[in-house]
């Protein structure tokens, strides 16, 4: 989640730690203006195919709403998730 604009970012990576570091070091144009980012939720899959399928769903309207609700429920009902 962007700590600047409170909007979520959804992405795929084979190396989560490296991906977060790259984002927070400004190496990704798509999130460079929204730094810093904070990891608040992740899912892990054995299959890249399954992970990419889930990422595609989470970027859809229904997927974004599902993840917003799931995150809000887990952090005490925060309704400011963008």
N, CA, C and O atoms as CSV, one atom per row, in Angstrom:
chain,resi,resn,atom,element,x,y,z
A,1,UNK,N,N,0.852,-1.165,0.000
A,1,UNK,CA,C,0.000,0.000,0.000
A,1,UNK,C,C,0.901,1.231,0.000
A,1,UNK,O,O,1.919,1.270,0.691
A,2,UNK,N,N,0.514,2.225,-0.777
A,2,UNK,CA,C,1.260,3.473,-0.799
A,2,UNK,C,C,0.966,4.257,0.467
A,2,UNK,O,O,-0.193,4.516,0.794
A,3,UNK,N,N,2.010,4.628,1.170
A,3,UNK,CA,C,1.827,5.439,2.367
A,3,UNK,C,C,1.631,6.909,2.007
A,3,UNK,O,O,1.299,7.722,2.870
A,4,UNK,N,N,1.833,7.247,0.750
A,4,UNK,CA,C,1.621,8.614,0.287
A,4,UNK,C,C,0.158,8.855,-0.080
A,4,UNK,O,O,-0.430,9.848,0.348
A,5,UNK,N,N,-0.438,7.948,-0.875
A,5,UNK,CA,C,-1.812,8.178,-1.337
A,5,UNK,C,C,-2.814,7.137,-0.824
A,5,UNK,O,O,-3.992,7.184,-1.177
A,6,UNK,N,N,-2.349,6.206,0.004
A,6,UNK,CA,C,-3.217,5.193,0.618
A,6,UNK,C,C,-3.880,4.265,-0.394
A,6,UNK,O,O,-4.906,3.661,-0.083
A,7,UNK,N,N,-3.324,4.135,-1.590
A,7,UNK,CA,C,-3.875,3.234,-2.593
A,7,UNK,C,C,-3.062,1.946,-2.614
A,7,UNK,O,O,-1.866,1.928,-2.326
A,8,UNK,N,N,-3.757,0.872,-2.966
A,8,UNK,CA,C,-3.079,-0.418,-2.991
A,8,UNK,C,C,-2.331,-0.625,-4.301
A,8,UNK,O,O,-2.661,-0.036,-5.331
A,9,UNK,N,N,-1.334,-1.462,-4.233
A,9,UNK,CA,C,-0.578,-1.891,-5.400
A,9,UNK,C,C,-0.618,-3.412,-5.406
A,9,UNK,O,O,-0.371,-4.040,-4.376
A,10,UNK,N,N,-0.922,-4.003,-6.536
A,10,UNK,CA,C,-0.956,-5.450,-6.671
A,10,UNK,C,C,0.037,-5.853,-7.747
A,10,UNK,O,O,0.018,-5.305,-8.849
A,11,UNK,N,N,0.900,-6.805,-7.435
A,11,UNK,CA,C,1.874,-7.240,-8.423
A,11,UNK,C,C,2.345,-8.654,-8.162
A,11,UNK,O,O,2.050,-9.246,-7.123
A,12,UNK,N,N,3.077,-9.181,-9.115
A,12,UNK,CA,C,3.608,-10.532,-9.063
A,12,UNK,C,C,5.125,-10.452,-8.959
A,12,UNK,O,O,5.752,-9.579,-9.559
A,13,UNK,N,N,5.706,-11.359,-8.200
A,13,UNK,CA,C,7.160,-11.432,-8.129
A,13,UNK,C,C,7.590,-12.835,-7.726
A,13,UNK,O,O,6.905,-13.516,-6.963
A,14,UNK,N,N,8.725,-13.248,-8.248
A,14,UNK,CA,C,9.318,-14.506,-7.817
A,14,UNK,C,C,10.175,-14.287,-6.574
A,14,UNK,O,O,10.527,-15.245,-5.885
A,15,UNK,N,N,10.514,-13.029,-6.285
A,15,UNK,CA,C,11.333,-12.694,-5.126
A,15,UNK,C,C,10.725,-11.467,-4.452
A,15,UNK,O,O,11.036,-10.336,-4.824
A,16,UNK,N,N,9.871,-11.683,-3.475
A,16,UNK,CA,C,9.111,-10.609,-2.834
A,16,UNK,C,C,10.003,-9.566,-2.180
A,16,UNK,O,O,9.780,-8.368,-2.359
A,17,UNK,N,N,11.002,-9.994,-1.430
A,17,UNK,CA,C,11.894,-9.054,-0.744
A,17,UNK,C,C,12.591,-8.127,-1.746
A,17,UNK,O,O,12.634,-6.913,-1.547
A,18,UNK,N,N,13.132,-8.701,-2.818
A,18,UNK,CA,C,13.817,-7.899,-3.836
A,18,UNK,C,C,12.846,-6.932,-4.516
A,18,UNK,O,O,13.201,-5.789,-4.806
A,19,UNK,N,N,11.625,-7.394,-4.768
A,19,UNK,CA,C,10.627,-6.553,-5.435
A,19,UNK,C,C,10.255,-5.344,-4.584
A,19,UNK,O,O,10.166,-4.231,-5.101
A,20,UNK,N,N,10.038,-5.546,-3.293
A,20,UNK,CA,C,9.698,-4.442,-2.394
A,20,UNK,C,C,10.848,-3.445,-2.319
A,20,UNK,O,O,10.633,-2.234,-2.360
A,21,UNK,N,N,12.066,-3.961,-2.210
A,21,UNK,CA,C,13.238,-3.079,-2.161
A,21,UNK,C,C,13.354,-2.256,-3.444
A,21,UNK,O,O,13.644,-1.061,-3.390
A,22,UNK,N,N,13.132,-2.884,-4.584
A,22,UNK,CA,C,13.206,-2.170,-5.860
A,22,UNK,C,C,12.162,-1.056,-5.922
A,22,UNK,O,O,12.465,0.061,-6.341
A,23,UNK,N,N,10.941,-1.361,-5.504
A,23,UNK,CA,C,9.894,-0.342,-5.497
A,23,UNK,C,C,10.286,0.812,-4.572
A,23,UNK,O,O,10.227,1.975,-4.972
A,24,UNK,N,N,10.681,0.499,-3.351
A,24,UNK,CA,C,10.970,1.549,-2.376
A,24,UNK,C,C,12.266,2.311,-2.654
A,24,UNK,O,O,12.502,3.369,-2.072
A,25,UNK,N,N,13.099,1.778,-3.535
A,25,UNK,CA,C,14.286,2.509,-3.973
A,25,UNK,C,C,14.016,3.312,-5.242
A,25,UNK,O,O,14.937,3.873,-5.834
A,26,UNK,N,N,12.750,3.364,-5.657
A,26,UNK,CA,C,12.360,4.169,-6.811
A,26,UNK,C,C,12.749,3.581,-8.148
A,26,UNK,O,O,12.856,4.317,-9.129
A,27,UNK,N,N,12.963,2.289,-8.221
A,27,UNK,CA,C,13.409,1.653,-9.459
A,27,UNK,C,C,12.260,1.242,-10.372
A,27,UNK,O,O,12.507,0.747,-11.472
A,28,UNK,N,N,11.017,1.431,-9.951
A,28,UNK,CA,C,9.848,1.088,-10.761
A,28,UNK,C,C,9.052,2.351,-11.066
A,28,UNK,O,O,8.534,3.003,-10.160
A,29,UNK,N,N,8.962,2.684,-12.331
A,29,UNK,CA,C,8.265,3.910,-12.735
A,29,UNK,C,C,6.810,3.928,-12.285
A,29,UNK,O,O,6.281,4.986,-11.945
A,30,UNK,N,N,6.159,2.767,-12.281
A,30,UNK,CA,C,4.733,2.725,-11.962
A,30,UNK,C,C,4.421,3.139,-10.525
A,30,UNK,O,O,3.305,3.573,-10.241
A,31,UNK,N,N,5.373,3.013,-9.630
A,31,UNK,CA,C,5.114,3.348,-8.222
A,31,UNK,C,C,6.051,4.420,-7.681
A,31,UNK,O,O,5.951,4.794,-6.512
A,32,UNK,N,N,6.947,4.913,-8.504
A,32,UNK,CA,C,7.969,5.867,-8.066
A,32,UNK,C,C,7.380,7.098,-7.371
A,32,UNK,O,O,7.948,7.583,-6.393
A,33,UNK,N,N,6.261,7.600,-7.861
A,33,UNK,CA,C,5.665,8.819,-7.291
A,33,UNK,C,C,4.784,8.529,-6.085
A,33,UNK,O,O,4.224,9.453,-5.495
A,34,UNK,N,N,4.654,7.267,-5.712
A,34,UNK,CA,C,3.738,6.888,-4.625
A,34,UNK,C,C,4.474,6.345,-3.402
A,34,UNK,O,O,3.858,5.739,-2.526
A,35,UNK,N,N,5.771,6.558,-3.339
A,35,UNK,CA,C,6.589,6.017,-2.254
A,35,UNK,C,C,6.362,6.745,-0.940
A,35,UNK,O,O,5.983,7.916,-0.928
A,36,UNK,N,N,6.596,6.049,0.166
A,36,UNK,CA,C,7.022,4.662,0.274
A,36,UNK,C,C,5.837,3.709,0.217
A,36,UNK,O,O,4.696,4.074,0.502
A,37,UNK,N,N,6.148,2.480,-0.161
A,37,UNK,CA,C,5.149,1.415,-0.159
A,37,UNK,C,C,5.369,0.539,1.067
A,37,UNK,O,O,6.497,0.347,1.521
A,38,UNK,N,N,4.278,0.017,1.584
A,38,UNK,CA,C,4.339,-0.861,2.752
A,38,UNK,C,C,3.617,-2.153,2.415
A,38,UNK,O,O,2.470,-2.134,1.969
A,39,UNK,N,N,4.287,-3.272,2.628
A,39,UNK,CA,C,3.666,-4.578,2.401
A,39,UNK,C,C,2.681,-4.846,3.521
A,39,UNK,O,O,3.052,-4.866,4.695
A,40,UNK,N,N,1.423,-5.051,3.156
A,40,UNK,CA,C,0.416,-5.342,4.171
A,40,UNK,C,C,-0.258,-6.686,3.947
A,40,UNK,O,O,-0.989,-7.167,4.813
A,41,UNK,N,N,-0.018,-7.296,2.790
A,41,UNK,CA,C,-0.662,-8.567,2.476
A,41,UNK,C,C,0.073,-9.224,1.320
A,41,UNK,O,O,0.479,-8.553,0.372
A,42,UNK,N,N,0.242,-10.526,1.401
A,42,UNK,CA,C,0.765,-11.259,0.254
A,42,UNK,C,C,0.221,-12.670,0.241
A,42,UNK,O,O,-0.231,-13.185,1.264
A,43,UNK,N,N,0.267,-13.284,-0.911
A,43,UNK,CA,C,-0.119,-14.670,-1.102
A,43,UNK,C,C,1.035,-15.368,-1.796
A,43,UNK,O,O,1.733,-14.760,-2.608
A,44,UNK,N,N,1.240,-16.634,-1.484
A,44,UNK,CA,C,2.298,-17.414,-2.116
A,44,UNK,C,C,1.687,-18.624,-2.823
A,44,UNK,O,O,0.752,-19.248,-2.321
A,45,UNK,N,N,2.228,-18.939,-3.985
A,45,UNK,CA,C,1.743,-20.054,-4.791
A,45,UNK,C,C,2.914,-20.916,-5.238
A,45,UNK,O,O,4.016,-20.414,-5.459
A,46,UNK,N,N,2.673,-22.196,-5.369
A,46,UNK,CA,C,3.701,-23.112,-5.871
A,46,UNK,C,C,3.872,-22.976,-7.373
A,46,UNK,O,O,4.961,-23.193,-7.904
A,47,UNK,N,N,2.799,-22.618,-8.054
A,47,UNK,CA,C,2.795,-22.520,-9.508
A,47,UNK,C,C,2.739,-21.054,-9.952
A,47,UNK,O,O,1.897,-20.288,-9.484
A,48,UNK,N,N,3.648,-20.673,-10.861
A,48,UNK,CA,C,3.617,-19.312,-11.405
A,48,UNK,C,C,2.301,-19.064,-12.143
A,48,UNK,O,O,1.744,-17.968,-12.080
A,49,UNK,N,N,1.817,-20.073,-12.831
A,49,UNK,CA,C,0.552,-19.949,-13.560
A,49,UNK,C,C,-0.586,-19.585,-12.606
A,49,UNK,O,O,-1.383,-18.695,-12.901
A,50,UNK,N,N,-0.663,-20.264,-11.474
A,50,UNK,CA,C,-1.701,-19.971,-10.480
A,50,UNK,C,C,-1.529,-18.572,-9.897
A,50,UNK,O,O,-2.508,-17.857,-9.688
A,51,UNK,N,N,-0.286,-18.187,-9.637
A,51,UNK,CA,C,-0.013,-16.864,-9.068
A,51,UNK,C,C,-0.430,-15.757,-10.039
A,51,UNK,O,O,-1.030,-14.764,-9.628
A,52,UNK,N,N,-0.119,-15.925,-11.305
A,52,UNK,CA,C,-0.487,-14.904,-12.300
A,52,UNK,C,C,-2.000,-14.839,-12.505
A,52,UNK,O,O,-2.558,-13.765,-12.726
A,53,UNK,N,N,-2.648,-15.983,-12.430
A,53,UNK,CA,C,-4.108,-16.020,-12.537
A,53,UNK,C,C,-4.741,-15.257,-11.375
A,53,UNK,O,O,-5.682,-14.488,-11.570
A,54,UNK,N,N,-4.220,-15.473,-10.165
A,54,UNK,CA,C,-4.727,-14.773,-8.982
A,54,UNK,C,C,-4.449,-13.275,-9.081
A,54,UNK,O,O,-5.311,-12.464,-8.743
A,55,UNK,N,N,-3.253,-12.898,-9.540
A,55,UNK,CA,C,-2.918,-11.484,-9.713
A,55,UNK,C,C,-3.908,-10.820,-10.671
A,55,UNK,O,O,-4.392,-9.721,-10.403
A,56,UNK,N,N,-4.203,-11.477,-11.770
A,56,UNK,CA,C,-5.151,-10.930,-12.743
A,56,UNK,C,C,-6.519,-10.710,-12.099
A,56,UNK,O,O,-7.152,-9.676,-12.316
A,57,UNK,N,N,-6.976,-11.686,-11.305
A,57,UNK,CA,C,-8.252,-11.531,-10.616
A,57,UNK,C,C,-8.203,-10.366,-9.628
A,57,UNK,O,O,-9.129,-9.557,-9.583
A,58,UNK,N,N,-7.142,-10.275,-8.844
A,58,UNK,CA,C,-7.044,-9.217,-7.829
A,58,UNK,C,C,-6.986,-7.816,-8.446
A,58,UNK,O,O,-7.293,-6.829,-7.778
A,59,UNK,N,N,-6.597,-7.734,-9.702
A,59,UNK,CA,C,-6.564,-6.442,-10.390
A,59,UNK,C,C,-7.908,-6.110,-11.041
A,59,UNK,O,O,-8.085,-5.013,-11.571
A,60,UNK,N,N,-8.855,-7.051,-11.006
A,60,UNK,CA,C,-10.193,-6.804,-11.548
A,60,UNK,C,C,-11.028,-6.066,-10.506
A,60,UNK,O,O,-10.626,-5.961,-9.347
A,61,UNK,N,N,-12.165,-5.564,-10.907
A,61,UNK,CA,C,-13.045,-4.854,-9.979
A,61,UNK,C,C,-13.455,-5.696,-8.783
A,61,UNK,O,O,-13.379,-5.242,-7.642
A,62,UNK,N,N,-13.886,-6.918,-9.043
A,62,UNK,CA,C,-14.291,-7.815,-7.948
A,62,UNK,C,C,-13.099,-8.188,-7.074
A,62,UNK,O,O,-13.221,-8.285,-5.853
A,63,UNK,N,N,-11.966,-8.392,-7.698
A,63,UNK,CA,C,-10.765,-8.742,-6.950
A,63,UNK,C,C,-10.294,-7.607,-6.060
A,63,UNK,O,O,-9.922,-7.831,-4.908
A,64,UNK,N,N,-10.307,-6.381,-6.589
A,64,UNK,CA,C,-9.911,-5.214,-5.777
A,64,UNK,C,C,-10.832,-5.053,-4.575
A,64,UNK,O,O,-10.376,-4.773,-3.467
A,65,UNK,N,N,-12.109,-5.229,-4.797
A,65,UNK,CA,C,-13.069,-5.096,-3.694
A,65,UNK,C,C,-12.855,-6.191,-2.650
A,65,UNK,O,O,-12.893,-5.924,-1.448
A,66,UNK,N,N,-12.631,-7.414,-3.107
A,66,UNK,CA,C,-12.378,-8.516,-2.190
A,66,UNK,C,C,-11.146,-8.245,-1.328
A,66,UNK,O,O,-11.184,-8.428,-0.111
A,67,UNK,N,N,-10.070,-7.816,-1.952
A,67,UNK,CA,C,-8.834,-7.603,-1.194
A,67,UNK,C,C,-8.971,-6.411,-0.254
A,67,UNK,O,O,-8.444,-6.445,0.858
A,68,UNK,N,N,-9.671,-5.352,-0.680
A,68,UNK,CA,C,-9.914,-4.206,0.216
A,68,UNK,C,C,-10.647,-4.659,1.478
A,68,UNK,O,O,-10.270,-4.302,2.594
A,69,UNK,N,N,-11.694,-5.448,1.278
A,69,UNK,CA,C,-12.478,-5.930,2.424
A,69,UNK,C,C,-11.645,-6.845,3.312
A,69,UNK,O,O,-11.672,-6.725,4.536
A,70,UNK,N,N,-10.912,-7.749,2.697
A,70,UNK,CA,C,-10.101,-8.684,3.468
A,70,UNK,C,C,-9.052,-7.937,4.287
A,70,UNK,O,O,-8.850,-8.252,5.459
A,71,UNK,N,N,-8.392,-6.969,3.699
A,71,UNK,CA,C,-7.371,-6.201,4.414
A,71,UNK,C,C,-8.011,-5.351,5.502
A,71,UNK,O,O,-7.512,-5.300,6.626
A,72,UNK,N,N,-9.109,-4.687,5.176
A,72,UNK,CA,C,-9.784,-3.845,6.166
A,72,UNK,C,C,-10.224,-4.674,7.369
A,72,UNK,O,O,-10.067,-4.240,8.510
A,73,UNK,N,N,-10.765,-5.845,7.126
A,73,UNK,CA,C,-11.199,-6.723,8.213
A,73,UNK,C,C,-10.017,-7.153,9.080
A,73,UNK,O,O,-10.147,-7.284,10.297
A,74,UNK,N,N,-8.873,-7.370,8.452
A,74,UNK,CA,C,-7.713,-7.870,9.199
A,74,UNK,C,C,-6.983,-6.785,9.989
A,74,UNK,O,O,-6.251,-7.092,10.929
A,75,UNK,N,N,-7.177,-5.515,9.614
A,75,UNK,CA,C,-6.486,-4.443,10.345
A,75,UNK,C,C,-7.464,-3.582,11.143
A,75,UNK,O,O,-7.224,-2.397,11.376
A,76,UNK,N,N,-8.543,-4.186,11.546
A,76,UNK,CA,C,-9.459,-3.502,12.447
A,76,UNK,C,C,-10.473,-2.590,11.809
A,76,UNK,O,O,-10.871,-1.590,12.408
A,77,UNK,N,N,-10.904,-2.917,10.595
A,77,UNK,CA,C,-11.983,-2.155,9.988
A,77,UNK,C,C,-11.560,-0.837,9.379
A,77,UNK,O,O,-12.381,0.073,9.265
A,78,UNK,N,N,-10.311,-0.707,8.987
A,78,UNK,CA,C,-9.834,0.524,8.342
A,78,UNK,C,C,-10.594,0.711,7.030
A,78,UNK,O,O,-10.541,-0.152,6.154
A,79,UNK,N,N,-11.284,1.806,6.893
A,79,UNK,CA,C,-12.067,2.029,5.669
A,79,UNK,C,C,-11.388,2.992,4.716
A,79,UNK,O,O,-11.983,3.375,3.709
A,80,UNK,N,N,-10.146,3.400,5.005
A,80,UNK,CA,C,-9.478,4.380,4.169
A,80,UNK,C,C,-8.591,3.731,3.111
A,80,UNK,O,O,-7.771,4.414,2.498
A,81,UNK,N,N,-8.739,2.441,2.889
A,81,UNK,CA,C,-7.927,1.761,1.881
A,81,UNK,C,C,-8.438,2.135,0.509
A,81,UNK,O,O,-9.604,1.904,0.191
A,82,UNK,N,N,-7.543,2.730,-0.335
A,82,UNK,CA,C,-7.910,3.248,-1.637
A,82,UNK,C,C,-8.055,2.274,-2.640
A,82,UNK,O,O,-8.366,2.608,-3.784
